[in-house]
Amino acid sequence: MQKILVRNFLLASVLLLGGCAGEVIVRDTFPTPVVEPVPYRVGVYYSPRFQGYVYDNEENGVSFELGSKQTALYRTVFEAMFLQTIPVNSTEGSASYGDLDLILEPVLEEYAFLAPSETATDFFAVSLKYQIRLYSGSGDLIGYWPFVAYGKNRTKLVNKNESLGDATSRALRDAAAALVSQFRTVVITEQWKLPEEASG
C-alpha cells in the first residue's frame, strides 16, 4: 500500500509539472546593489561545478541549468561589495594575483523545491543552500559562512515550469540580499565559522 502511495505521489508531481514539456527558465538579470564597498582586494574562485551546475532529477522529471545564473549573480554582488574583485583559478594563493585580503569560494550545497502538491498551497517553494568558504590571501582556509535562500511563486495552470523558474529567480535574489545585508557584516567583523566547524 505504501509503495502504491509513493508511486502515485511521484506521478502526481510529474503531471503537476506538465510532464516538463516546457523549459524551466531562470532569469539572470540582477540589479547591482547600492552599498558602500568593503575596502578589500578579494579573489573569487568559481569552481567548474558551481559554474556548470545543472539540476537534474529523474523522479520529478525536472532538469535545467543553474550554474551560469548563480555565477552571474555572485559576480554582480561581489563586485559591488568589495573595492576590487579578481577572478582566480584556484583557492591557492599566487603571487601573480598580487596581495589579496581574502579569497572567496561560493559553494552550492543543495538546490531543492516543493511543488504545490507537496505544500498544499498554490505555490512552488525553492531553497538554495550555500556555503561561502573564506581563504587567506595565501590560500589557507580560515572559515566559512553558510546560509539558505528562499523563493516562492504562485503556480500557473498553463506553464508550471515558468512558475518554478520564477521561484528559483526569487531565491537567487534572496541570496543576493543575504550577501549584501549579512555576509558583508560577517567579513567586516570576521565572525565567520572556523574551519574545524565546517562540514564536508
SVG drawing of the C-alpha trace seen along z (x, -y; Angstrom):
<svg xmlns="http://www.w3.org/2000/svg" viewBox="-5 -54 59 56">
<polyline fill="none" stroke="black" stroke-width="0.4" points="0.0,0.0 2.8,-2.4 4.6,-1.7 1.4,-2.5 1.0,-5.8 4.6,-6.8 4.3,-5.9 1.0,-7.8 2.6,-10.8 5.6,-10.9 3.2,-10.5 1.1,-13.4 4.2,-15.6 5.2,-14.9 1.8,-15.6 1.6,-18.8 4.8,-20.0 3.2,-19.4 5.5,-16.5 8.2,-19.1 7.2,-19.7 8.3,-23.3 11.7,-24.7 12.4,-25.9 13.9,-29.4 15.7,-31.1 16.0,-34.8 19.6,-36.1 19.2,-39.8 20.1,-41.1 20.4,-44.7 23.7,-45.9 23.3,-46.5 24.0,-50.0 26.3,-49.6 29.5,-51.1 32.2,-48.7 34.4,-47.0 38.0,-48.2 39.3,-44.8 41.0,-43.3 39.3,-40.0 39.9,-37.0 36.9,-34.9 37.0,-31.3 34.1,-29.8 34.6,-26.1 33.6,-24.3 30.9,-22.5 29.5,-25.9 29.6,-27.5 28.2,-24.5 25.6,-23.3 22.6,-21.5 19.6,-20.5 18.6,-17.1 16.0,-14.9 14.7,-11.9 12.0,-11.3 10.2,-14.6 11.3,-14.9 12.9,-18.3 16.2,-19.3 17.6,-22.8 20.9,-24.8 21.5,-27.0 25.3,-27.4 25.6,-30.4 22.8,-32.2 24.2,-31.9 27.7,-32.8 26.3,-36.0 24.6,-36.8 27.6,-36.4 29.8,-38.4 27.4,-41.3 27.1,-41.3 30.8,-40.7 31.9,-43.5 29.6,-45.9 30.5,-44.7 34.3,-45.0 36.8,-47.6 38.2,-45.1 37.4,-41.6 39.7,-39.4 38.7,-36.0 41.2,-33.4 41.8,-29.9 42.0,-28.1 41.7,-28.8 45.5,-28.6 47.3,-31.9 49.5,-33.0 51.9,-35.9 50.5,-36.5 47.4,-37.9 49.3,-40.4 48.3,-41.0 44.8,-39.7 43.0,-40.3 40.7,-37.3 39.9,-34.5 36.2,-33.6 34.6,-30.4 30.8,-30.2 29.6,-26.6 26.0,-25.4 25.4,-22.6 21.8,-21.9 19.0,-23.1 15.5,-21.9 12.0,-22.7 8.5,-21.7 5.6,-21.6 2.1,-22.8 1.0,-19.2 3.7,-18.9 3.0,-22.2 -0.8,-22.0 -0.7,-25.6 -0.8,-27.3 3.0,-28.0 6.3,-26.5 8.8,-26.9 12.5,-26.9 15.5,-26.7 19.2,-27.3 21.7,-26.1 25.0,-27.9 28.3,-28.0 30.9,-30.7 34.4,-29.4 36.9,-32.0 40.7,-31.7 43.5,-34.0 45.3,-35.8 47.9,-33.0 45.3,-30.3 44.8,-28.9 41.2,-28.1 40.2,-30.4 36.5,-29.9 33.1,-29.5 29.7,-31.1 26.6,-29.0 23.2,-30.4 19.9,-29.4 18.0,-31.5 14.3,-31.0 11.9,-31.9 8.3,-31.1 5.9,-31.8 2.2,-31.0 1.8,-28.2 0.4,-29.0 -2.1,-26.5 -0.7,-26.9 3.0,-26.9 4.2,-25.2 7.8,-25.4 7.6,-29.2 6.4,-29.2 9.3,-27.1 11.8,-29.3 10.4,-32.4 10.5,-30.9 14.2,-30.0 14.9,-33.6 13.3,-34.9 15.6,-32.5 18.6,-33.9 17.6,-37.4 17.1,-36.4 20.7,-35.1 21.9,-38.4 20.1,-40.2 21.7,-37.9 25.2,-38.5 24.8,-42.3 23.0,-42.6 24.6,-39.7 27.8,-38.4 29.2,-41.9 29.0,-42.4 30.4,-38.9 33.5,-39.9 34.0,-43.2 33.7,-41.7 35.4,-38.4 32.5,-36.5 32.6,-33.5 32.7,-29.9 36.1,-28.4 37.4,-25.6 37.0,-22.8 33.3,-23.6 32.9,-23.3 31.1,-20.3 32.4,-18.4"/>
</svg>
